[in-house]
Amino acid sequence: YGQHPKVVALTYRAMVSSHLGHLDRGARAQDEALDYARTLGHPFTTAVNLGIAAAMAPVLRDPSEAQDLCDELLALTATHDFGFWRLQAMVIKGRLLVERGAVDEGMTLLHEGVDALGEQGGSSDGSLHLAEACLASGAIEAGLGVVRGVRAYMAEIHEGMPDNPTGMAAPHAATV
């Protein structure tokens, strides 16, 4: 399940460049990473890179490319047993569908992906995508409920740790 180091390095370059505001550099690095990953014949490297590229595509490019990347990742994960990346693709695609007005289809994908990620122990994985989709679709209270749940989960797992990054105790976490 390891990834090819060149693809990982290019993917990190894409993320760092985009976070620093160099979107063109980030897009070029991501393109290079995707192109190289697809030539390797190593499905896991390709899956990881597709998942990250799909998450970054709305920032680096247009959302339709993100949906194409999600579809490619879903096809790849249908052939190989990469459950986490299948669920990530569902979450990202669900959010994109909601943003494009396909609220019912998008929310179904989001809920299915987020619920399955939660069952695997990743309670916050995808939840903020779900919260943003709820807010974008006008379901304000549902979105705030998701955020409260994530905050409570984060506070609970960090409570009692010497460097509690949430800075709050679990009972106070649910007050958004």
Steps between C-alpha positions, in 0.01 A plus 500: 500500500794739475502786255762593247729769651502721189119511494489577874759779462316656207171477686648676804649763269153555354343535844768734635502714185123539505497584873762767434277649231696369200203328339660464157806330649276280710293399198812419296645287781168319545477436125852360498422280802181366339666438164788315662275301736288380209808365317630295795248220500481530880130535587548617859732785401247602237210478749671715761597760242153504343343553844726791584468646149119478522505683833730770361336538157227745608778735619744442215252461215130474436270265692418291190858373499461404865193296411689327216781414744245365750344285228842366400578425865164328552567280195848414628374418849227279352779283356729515802406488866595855603200570722628822655566658160162385368332673793708815453395511133136463604530787748674736258265413213198538728607849600561595136155374402336706775688809383373436145139472617463120509428520873323166553759295309789689660368474855440127455864450395624725779302326772599155376868595485511687831306229683731226369810704586362545851449126533870457418596731785544821301220700654607833354611370158264655251274652764600856422419439131159383618459807721590735215259319267223531759566872530519545121168320456328710766496232771664734753407312818610167353835654400552650843411164656775333296752765609398457864549125467848541353598748770374268773688207346823701470473626857429150629801341334732782609370552854761429760786522253783728612477715188123497445478664155130572532555701817167383638357228713254256342184639669564846351581377152143483376432871539547644152 
